[in-house]
Amino acid sequence: MEHADELIEVVTALRSANDALIEASTSGDVTEATRLLRDIAALERRRNRLVHNGNRDVAPATSAYESSVPLRDQVIRALWLTGRPSSARLVSDVTKSRWAERVDTAKLSYLRRDEARSWRKAQELPGRQMRDVYVVPALTYDRFTPVRGTVALSTWPTSLRLIAPLSPRVDMLHSTVALAEETLQVAGTNYEAPMMRLVARLGATIPGIKPFGAEPQAVIDAARSELKEIEETDELERSEAAERAHAQLDREEQRFGTQIRTLTSRTGGGGR
């Protein structure tokens, strides 16, 4: 009975911590979200020990299941973890590996349009409260049009949401570092193995990393080494593009791109 009570207590705490993580992520509280991720990893290890000690026949879950977490929250949570503009595939892979949940990537384009409509209504309707964060498209650094299949968070600096020539590589390296660090945090949980596989797959593109079996810390070190060679140029290109964006674009275009604004104007029958 004592074992069951303890398990219920841990599962309840884990549920509350996950809810708090979503809230912290959507409000942009990086410090609190980081603390909660550590707490969640510890609670997951404790839960798994209780389950497996109570029933030796229980096998770790390995397959993703349908999630009750809304798509919007899944995407925000995954982007907060990667910390960089991410492709639909990476969002899906991160969510599956870290939280054993499926992401319906076919609906991401609908989500982006819903976010744009929600933002626009918040500007048009007096008293309507804006969301703390919006899922937005990453934008090209020259024309500021949405990058197909790549999403970001509106709370990130404009420069981070712009994609210059070196940005896809820089963002991948930063995301790999973040995911490798998270893998170290979830060691001993059911999520360790799938996270290791994801990090190994991403790390295989980094010079000096073997295709299979690389340790997370080795991947982190190799990624940071490559970043030293290319990140300065990328930051300069993104910063210059951000200055142009702030000078040329209105608030909506800075978040959702020039294409979104153009389509809206045409639909309304007017020009810019």
C-alpha positions as CSV (number, residue, x, y, z in Angstrom):
1,M,0.0,0.0,0.0
2,E,2.9,2.3,0.9
3,H,4.4,1.7,-2.5
4,A,1.2,2.5,-4.3
5,D,0.7,5.7,-2.4
6,E,4.2,6.8,-3.2
7,L,3.7,6.0,-6.9
8,I,0.4,8.1,-6.9
9,E,2.2,10.9,-5.3
10,V,5.0,10.9,-7.9
11,V,2.7,10.6,-10.8
12,T,0.6,13.5,-9.5
13,A,3.7,15.7,-9.0
14,L,4.9,14.8,-12.5
15,R,1.5,15.8,-14.0
16,S,1.7,19.2,-12.2
17,A,5.3,19.7,-13.2
18,N,4.4,19.1,-16.9
19,D,1.6,21.6,-16.7
20,A,3.9,24.1,-15.1
21,L,6.5,23.5,-17.8
22,I,4.0,24.3,-20.6
23,E,3.0,27.5,-18.7
24,A,6.6,28.6,-18.2
25,S,7.5,27.8,-21.8
26,T,4.6,29.8,-23.2
27,S,5.3,32.8,-21.0
28,G,9.0,32.8,-21.9
29,D,10.3,32.1,-18.4
30,V,13.5,30.4,-19.4
31,T,14.9,30.0,-15.8
32,E,11.7,28.4,-14.5
33,A,11.4,26.1,-17.5
34,T,15.0,24.9,-17.1
35,R,14.4,24.2,-13.4
36,L,11.2,22.3,-14.3
37,L,12.9,20.2,-16.9
38,R,15.4,19.0,-14.3
39,D,12.6,18.3,-11.8
40,I,10.6,16.4,-14.4
41,A,13.7,14.3,-15.3
42,A,14.2,13.4,-11.6
43,L,10.5,12.6,-11.1
44,E,10.5,10.4,-14.2
45,R,13.5,8.4,-12.9
46,R,11.7,8.0,-9.5
47,R,8.5,6.9,-11.1
48,N,10.3,4.3,-13.3
49,R,12.1,2.9,-10.3
50,L,8.8,2.5,-8.4
51,V,7.0,0.9,-11.4
52,H,9.8,-1.6,-12.1
53,N,10.5,-2.4,-8.5
54,G,6.8,-3.1,-8.0
55,N,6.5,-5.3,-11.1
56,R,9.6,-6.8,-12.6
57,D,7.7,-7.9,-15.7
58,V,6.9,-4.3,-16.7
59,A,9.0,-3.3,-19.8
60,P,9.9,0.2,-20.6
61,A,7.6,1.9,-23.1
62,T,9.3,2.3,-26.5
63,S,6.6,3.4,-28.9
64,A,4.9,6.8,-29.2
65,Y,1.2,7.1,-28.4
66,E,-1.4,9.6,-29.2
67,S,-1.1,12.7,-27.0
68,S,-3.7,14.6,-25.2
69,V,-1.4,17.6,-25.3
70,P,-2.7,20.1,-27.9
71,L,-0.5,20.5,-31.0
72,R,0.3,24.1,-30.2
73,D,1.6,23.2,-26.8
74,Q,3.6,20.3,-28.3
75,V,5.3,22.6,-30.8
76,I,6.1,25.3,-28.2
77,R,7.5,22.7,-25.9
78,A,9.7,21.2,-28.6
79,L,10.9,24.6,-29.8
80,W,11.7,25.6,-26.3
81,L,13.9,22.5,-25.9
82,T,15.8,22.9,-29.2
83,G,16.0,26.7,-28.7
84,R,16.3,27.3,-32.5
85,P,14.0,27.4,-35.6
86,S,13.2,23.8,-36.3
87,S,11.8,21.8,-39.2
88,A,8.5,19.9,-38.8
89,R,10.5,16.6,-38.8
90,L,12.7,17.8,-35.9
91,V,9.7,19.0,-33.9
92,S,8.1,15.6,-34.4
93,D,11.3,13.6,-33.6
94,V,12.0,15.6,-30.5
95,T,8.4,15.2,-29.2
96,K,8.4,11.4,-29.9
97,S,11.9,10.9,-28.3
98,R,11.5,13.1,-25.3
99,W,7.8,12.7,-24.5
100,A,6.8,9.6,-26.4
101,E,4.1,11.5,-28.2
102,R,3.1,11.8,-31.8
103,V,2.9,15.1,-33.6
104,D,0.5,15.5,-36.5
105,T,3.0,17.4,-38.8
106,A,0.3,17.7,-41.5
107,K,-1.5,20.2,-39.3
108,L,1.5,22.5,-38.7
109,S,0.5,24.7,-41.7
110,Y,-3.0,25.1,-40.2
111,L,-1.5,25.9,-36.9
112,R,0.7,28.7,-38.4
113,R,-2.4,30.2,-40.1
114,D,-4.4,30.0,-36.8
115,E,-1.6,31.8,-35.0
116,A,-1.5,34.6,-37.5
117,R,-5.3,35.0,-37.3
118,S,-5.1,35.0,-33.5
119,W,-2.4,37.7,-33.5
120,R,-4.3,39.8,-36.0
121,K,-7.5,39.7,-34.0
122,A,-5.7,40.7,-30.9
123,Q,-4.5,43.8,-32.7
124,E,-8.0,44.6,-34.2
125,L,-10.3,44.0,-31.2
126,P,-9.9,46.4,-28.2
127,G,-9.4,44.6,-25.0
128,R,-8.5,41.3,-26.5
129,Q,-5.5,39.8,-24.7
130,M,-2.5,38.7,-26.8
131,R,-1.0,35.3,-26.2
132,D,2.4,35.3,-24.4
133,V,3.9,33.5,-27.3
134,Y,3.0,32.6,-30.9
135,V,4.2,29.8,-33.2
136,V,5.6,31.7,-36.2
137,P,7.4,30.8,-39.4
138,A,11.1,31.3,-39.6
139,L,11.8,33.9,-42.3
140,T,14.3,34.2,-45.1
141,Y,17.0,36.8,-44.3
142,D,16.7,38.6,-47.6
143,R,13.1,38.8,-48.6
144,F,11.5,38.0,-45.1
145,T,9.2,35.4,-46.6
146,P,8.3,32.3,-44.5
147,V,10.7,29.4,-44.8
148,R,8.7,26.3,-45.8
149,G,8.2,23.8,-43.0
150,T,10.3,25.6,-40.4
151,V,8.8,27.1,-37.2
152,A,10.0,29.4,-34.5
153,L,8.7,31.3,-31.4
154,S,7.6,34.9,-31.5
155,T,9.4,35.6,-28.2
156,W,12.8,34.9,-29.8
157,P,14.9,37.9,-31.1
158,T,14.1,38.8,-34.7
159,S,17.7,37.8,-35.7
160,L,17.2,34.3,-34.4
161,R,14.0,33.9,-36.5
162,L,15.8,34.9,-39.7
163,I,17.5,32.2,-41.8
164,A,20.7,33.3,-43.5
165,P,22.9,30.9,-45.6
166,L,24.7,29.4,-42.7
167,S,21.7,29.5,-40.3
168,P,20.3,25.9,-41.0
169,R,23.7,24.4,-40.0
170,V,24.2,26.7,-37.0
171,D,20.7,26.0,-35.8
172,M,21.1,22.3,-36.2
173,L,24.3,22.4,-34.2
174,H,22.7,24.4,-31.4
175,S,19.7,22.1,-31.3
176,T,22.0,19.1,-31.2
177,V,23.8,20.5,-28.2
178,A,20.5,21.2,-26.4
179,L,19.2,17.8,-27.1
180,A,22.4,16.1,-26.0
181,E,22.3,18.0,-22.8
182,E,18.7,17.0,-22.3
183,T,19.7,13.4,-22.9
184,L,22.1,13.6,-20.0
185,Q,19.3,15.0,-17.9
186,V,17.0,12.1,-18.6
187,A,19.6,9.3,-18.1
188,G,18.0,6.4,-16.3
189,T,14.5,7.1,-17.7
190,N,12.5,5.5,-20.5
191,Y,13.4,8.5,-22.6
192,E,17.2,8.0,-22.5
193,A,17.4,5.4,-25.3
194,P,15.2,7.3,-27.9
195,M,17.0,10.5,-27.0
196,M,20.3,8.8,-27.5
197,R,19.2,7.6,-30.9
198,L,18.1,11.1,-31.9
199,V,21.3,12.7,-30.8
200,A,23.4,10.0,-32.5
201,R,21.5,10.7,-35.8
202,L,22.0,14.4,-35.6
203,G,25.6,14.1,-34.4
204,A,26.5,11.8,-37.3
205,T,26.7,14.9,-39.5
206,I,29.3,16.5,-37.3
207,P,33.0,16.0,-38.2
208,G,34.7,13.7,-35.7
209,I,31.6,11.9,-34.5
210,K,31.1,8.2,-35.4
211,P,27.8,7.3,-37.0
212,F,26.7,5.1,-34.2
213,G,27.2,5.0,-30.4
214,A,28.6,8.5,-29.8
215,E,28.2,9.7,-26.2
216,P,26.2,12.9,-25.7
217,Q,29.2,14.8,-24.3
218,A,31.3,14.0,-27.3
219,V,28.5,15.3,-29.6
220,I,28.3,18.5,-27.5
221,D,32.0,19.1,-27.8
222,A,32.1,18.4,-31.5
223,A,29.1,20.6,-32.2
224,R,30.6,23.5,-30.2
225,S,33.9,23.1,-32.1
226,E,32.2,23.5,-35.4
227,L,30.1,26.4,-34.2
228,K,33.3,28.3,-33.4
229,E,34.2,28.2,-37.1
230,I,30.8,29.4,-38.6
231,E,28.7,31.1,-36.0
232,E,30.3,34.5,-36.0
233,T,29.5,34.9,-39.7
234,D,26.0,33.7,-39.3
235,E,25.3,36.1,-36.4
236,L,26.6,39.0,-38.4
237,E,24.3,38.2,-41.4
238,R,21.3,37.6,-39.1
239,S,21.9,40.8,-37.2
240,E,22.2,42.9,-40.3
241,A,19.0,41.3,-41.7
242,A,17.2,42.0,-38.4
243,E,18.1,45.7,-38.6
244,R,16.6,45.8,-42.1
245,A,13.5,44.0,-41.0
246,H,12.9,46.4,-38.2
247,A,13.3,49.3,-40.6
248,Q,11.1,47.9,-43.4
249,L,8.5,45.7,-41.9
250,D,5.5,46.3,-39.7
251,R,4.9,44.3,-36.5
252,E,2.8,41.6,-38.3
253,E,5.4,41.1,-41.1
254,Q,8.2,40.9,-38.5
255,R,6.4,37.9,-37.0
256,F,4.7,36.1,-39.9
257,G,6.5,37.3,-43.0
258,T,5.8,39.5,-46.0
259,Q,3.9,36.8,-47.8
260,I,1.3,36.7,-45.1
261,R,0.7,40.4,-45.2
262,T,0.5,40.5,-49.0
263,L,-2.1,37.7,-49.1
264,T,-4.1,39.6,-46.5
265,S,-4.0,42.8,-48.5
266,R,-5.1,41.1,-51.6
267,T,-8.0,39.3,-49.9
268,G,-9.1,42.7,-48.6
269,G,-9.1,44.1,-52.1
270,G,-6.4,46.7,-51.5
271,G,-2.8,47.2,-52.1
272,R,0.0,48.2,-49.8
